């Protein structure tokens, strides 16, 4: 197929798309129903659809609500370029990873000691033993290790760690690789997600102490509080819209309000799960102050927490995502 044909198909797909589902899912369904498109066709048509949102959206949604810790102009401009693919090499696997990439003739850039970047379309599935050799993980998800290292651990006694919104388990593996002597407990509201996370952890050689389906928006019983709770809560994802640029056209203030309400409920219910002098790491992949600093202010206002460190991990100069993290210590029961 020629470019003009691809463009025509992309235009028709975009005309029928109204943001009800992620663009990736929408395109996947179309290609599944239209087997005539080869891999090159699928790649070109998809690129044209994504480019439409990158190049035609001039106003970032709710730009006035972006944190003043973000250089808004640079952040907004970064959406015109697709973010890179990043891997985090697991402990003692670097030499093996380099050998495998060389054998497959795959180009990469070493951006940190154990972090490589690739063109976003690079396929590593059949090259590396993913989760065992290396984890596909954005640069700034990896950077959260800087806050994890501030959590006290003990050689004598394992600390009890709860990954409260485990999702796919990538940050669970990061905790395991970064922190010493921990017993890991996982939960998520979605059974299917937990199943996939548990499978991924097995590939990584990690056996969690428990895996449980929990709805964090509802009050739940805590038998024993945890030394450390990691809460990567549901959010707008505005720090990752370089990967899902359709959000630039469809995200609304009503959606933001829905997320902030959800986050407040989750954090309120998590508070009793953090033991006295224990730690809570609150994380989002959002750039909105309402989802970040305001939630931290609410936690401090309870009188139960003090901030150890909070920061934005900005990716707009590195073709990476932007995340927010706040490590808090519980100072009163």
C-alpha positions in Angstrom: 0.0 0.0 0.0 1.2 3.5 -0.7 1.4 6.4 1.7 -1.8 8.0 0.3 -3.8 4.8 1.0 -2.4 4.6 4.5 -3.3 8.2 5.1 -6.9 7.7 3.8 -7.3 4.7 6.2 -5.9 6.7 9.1 -8.3 9.6 8.4 -11.3 7.2 8.4 -10.2 5.6 11.6 -9.7 9.0 13.3 -13.1 10.2 12.1 -14.8 7.3 13.8 -12.7 7.5 17.0 -14.0 9.6 19.9 -11.7 8.7 22.8 -14.0 6.1 24.4 -11.1 3.7 24.7 -7.3 3.9 24.4 -6.2 4.5 20.8 -4.0 1.4 21.0 -7.0 -0.8 21.8 -9.1 0.8 19.1 -6.4 0.2 16.4 -5.8 -3.4 17.7 -9.5 -4.2 17.1 -9.5 -2.7 13.7 -6.4 -4.7 12.6 -7.8 -7.9 14.1 -10.9 -7.4 11.9 -8.9 -6.4 8.8 -6.3 -9.1 8.3 -5.3 -7.7 4.9 -2.9 -5.3 6.5 0.6 -6.5 6.8 3.0 -5.5 9.6 4.4 -2.6 7.7 0.8 -1.4 6.9 -0.2 -1.6 10.5 2.9 0.2 11.6 2.4 3.1 9.1 -1.3 3.5 9.8 -0.8 3.5 13.5 2.0 6.1 13.2 -0.2 8.4 11.2 -3.0 8.1 13.8 -0.7 8.9 16.7 1.0 11.7 14.7 -2.4 13.3 14.2 -2.8 13.9 18.0 0.9 14.9 18.5 0.9 17.5 15.7 -2.7 18.9 15.7 -3.3 19.5 19.4 -2.2 23.0 20.4 -3.6 23.3 23.9 -2.6 20.9 26.7 -5.6 20.0 28.8 -5.9 22.0 32.0 -2.5 23.5 31.5 -3.2 26.0 34.3 -3.2 23.0 36.7 0.2 21.8 35.9 2.6 22.0 38.9 4.9 24.9 39.1 7.7 22.4 39.5 7.3 21.5 35.9 8.7 23.7 33.0 5.3 23.7 31.2 6.6 25.0 27.9 9.2 22.2 27.6 6.8 19.6 28.9 4.1 20.5 26.5 6.5 20.8 23.5 7.9 17.3 24.3 4.6 15.7 23.2 5.5 16.2 19.5 8.1 13.5 19.9 7.4 9.9 20.7 9.1 8.7 24.0 11.8 6.1 23.9 11.7 2.5 25.1 13.7 1.9 28.2 14.9 -1.2 30.0 16.4 -1.6 33.5 19.0 -4.3 33.6 18.5 -6.6 36.6 21.4 -7.2 39.1 24.4 -9.1 37.6 22.8 -9.4 34.1 24.4 -6.6 32.2 27.1 -8.6 30.4 24.5 -11.1 29.3 22.1 -8.4 28.1 24.8 -6.7 26.1 25.8 -10.0 24.4 22.2 -10.7 23.5 21.6 -7.3 22.0 24.8 -7.5 20.0 23.9 -10.9 18.7 20.5 -9.6 17.5 22.2 -6.4 16.1 19.9 -4.2 18.1 21.0 -0.6 18.6 20.7 1.0 22.0 22.1 3.8 24.1 23.4 3.4 27.7 21.7 6.3 29.5 22.7 5.1 33.0 24.7 2.3 34.6 21.9 -0.2 34.3 19.5 1.6 31.9 19.4 1.3 28.1 17.2 3.2 25.7 15.9 2.1 22.3 13.8 3.4 19.5 10.2 3.0 20.6 9.3 0.4 18.0 12.2 -2.0 19.0 11.0 -5.5 19.8 12.9 -7.2 22.6 10.5 -10.0 23.3 12.5 -12.7 21.5 15.9 -11.2 22.3 16.0 -10.9 26.1 14.5 -13.0 28.9 12.2 -10.2 30.0 11.8 -9.8 33.7 14.7 -12.2 34.3 17.5 -10.4 32.4 15.9 -6.9 32.3 12.6 -5.1 32.8 10.9 -2.9 30.3 10.4 0.2 32.5 10.4 3.9 31.8 13.5 5.9 32.8 11.7 7.7 35.6 9.8 4.7 37.0 13.4 3.4 37.5 14.4 6.7 39.1 12.0 6.1 42.0 14.8 3.9 43.3 16.3 7.1 44.7 13.3 7.4 47.1 13.2 3.6 47.9 16.8 3.8 49.1 15.7 6.3 51.8 13.5 3.7 53.4 15.2 2.1 56.4 15.8 -1.6 56.2 17.4 -4.1 58.6 19.9 -6.9 58.1 18.5 -8.7 61.1 14.8 -8.5 60.4 13.0 -8.4 57.1 10.7 -5.4 56.8 7.1 -6.0 55.7 6.3 -4.2 52.4 3.0 -3.7 50.8 2.7 -2.8 47.1 -0.9 -1.6 47.4 -1.6 -0.9 43.7 0.7 -3.5 42.1 -0.6 -3.3 38.6 1.8 -5.2 36.2 4.4 -5.6 38.9 7.2 -3.6 37.3 7.8 -1.4 40.4 7.5 -4.5 42.6 10.5 -6.0 40.9 12.2 -2.6 41.3 11.6 -2.7 45.1 13.0 -6.3 45.2 16.1 -5.3 43.3 16.7 -2.0 45.2 15.8 -2.7 48.8 17.4 -5.3 51.1 15.7 -7.9 53.2 12.0 -7.3 52.5 8.9 -9.5 52.5 6.7 -8.4 49.7 2.9 -8.3 49.8 0.9 -7.4 46.6 -2.6 -6.2 46.0 -4.7 -4.7 43.2 -8.4 -4.4 42.6 -8.2 -6.4 39.3 -7.9 -10.1 39.5 -6.6 -10.5 36.0 -3.9 -7.9 36.6 -2.8 -9.7 39.7 -2.6 -12.9 37.8 -0.3 -11.3 35.2 1.8 -9.6 37.9 2.3 -12.9 39.7 3.3 -14.6 36.5 5.8 -11.7 35.8 7.3 -12.0 39.3 7.8 -15.8 38.8 9.7 -14.9 35.6 11.8 -12.5 37.7 12.4 -15.2 40.4 10.4 -13.4 43.1 8.0 -15.1 45.4 5.7 -12.6 47.2 4.6 -13.4 50.7 1.0 -12.7 49.6 -1.1 -11.7 46.6 -4.6 -10.3 47.4 -7.4 -8.7 45.5 -8.4 -5.5 47.4 -10.6 -2.6 46.6 -8.7 0.3 48.2 -11.7 2.7 47.9 -13.5 0.6 50.6 -12.4 0.4 54.2 -10.6 -2.9 54.9 -9.2 -4.7 58.0 -5.5 -4.5 58.7 -4.3 -7.4 60.9 -0.8 -5.9 61.2 0.5 -2.6 59.8 3.4 -2.5 57.4 6.9 -1.0 57.7 6.6 0.3 54.2 3.6 0.9 51.9 4.1 1.7 48.2 1.0 3.4 46.7 1.3 4.0 43.0 -2.3 5.3 42.8 -4.6 5.5 39.7 -4.2 8.9 38.1 -4.7 10.9 34.9 -1.5 9.6 33.5 -0.7 13.1 32.2 3.0 12.5 32.6 2.8 9.7 30.1 0.6 11.2 27.4 3.6 11.3 25.1 2.8 7.5 24.7 -1.0 8.0 24.6 -1.3 11.4 22.8 -5.1 10.9 22.2 -5.5 12.0 25.8 -4.5 15.5 24.7 -7.7 15.8 22.7 -10.1 14.1 25.1 -9.1 14.6 28.8 -11.5 16.8 30.8 -11.6 18.5 34.2 -14.4 16.1 35.2 -12.0 13.2 34.7 -9.4 15.0 36.8 -11.9 15.6 39.6 -12.8 11.9 39.4 -9.2 10.9 39.9 -8.5 13.3 42.7 -11.6 12.0 44.6 -10.5 8.4 44.0 -6.9 9.2 45.2 -8.2 10.8 48.4 -10.3 7.7 49.2 -7.4 5.4 48.7 -4.9 7.4 50.7 -7.4 7.8 53.6 -7.9 4.0 53.7 -4.2 3.2 53.5 -3.2 5.4 56.4 -4.0 2.8 59.1 -1.8 0.2 57.2 1.4 2.2 57.8 2.9 1.4 61.2 4.2 4.1 63.5 7.6 5.3 62.2 6.9 3.4 59.0 7.0 4.9 55.6 4.5 5.6 52.7 5.7 6.2 49.2 2.9 8.0 47.2 3.5 7.9 43.5 1.6 9.1 40.4 2.5 9.6 36.7 0.8 12.9 36.7 1.9 16.5 36.3 -1.1 18.0 37.9 -0.8 19.7 41.3 -4.2 18.5 42.3 -3.1 14.9 42.0 0.3 15.4 43.7 1.2 18.2 46.0 -2.4 18.6 47.2 -2.6 15.0 48.2 0.6 15.3 50.1 -0.7 18.4 51.9 -3.8 16.5 52.9 -1.7 13.7 54.3 0.3 16.2 56.3 -2.9 17.9 57.5 -3.9 14.6 59.3 -1.0 15.3 61.7 0.2 11.7 61.1 2.9 12.2 58.5 6.0 14.3 57.7 7.6 14.5 54.3 11.0 12.8 54.0 11.4 13.8 50.4 9.1 14.6 47.5 10.0 15.5 43.9 9.0 15.3 40.2 11.1 13.0 38.1 10.9 14.9 34.8 11.4 13.2 31.4 10.6 15.9 28.9 14.4 16.5 28.2 15.0 12.7 27.9 12.1 11.4 25.8 10.8 9.8 28.9 7.7 10.0 31.2 7.3 12.4 34.1 6.4 11.0 37.5 5.8 12.4 41.0 6.9 10.7 44.2 6.6 11.6 47.9 8.1 9.6 50.7 6.4 10.2 54.0 7.1 8.9 57.5 4.3 8.2 59.9 5.0 10.2 63.1 1.8 9.5 65.1 -0.5 6.5 65.3 
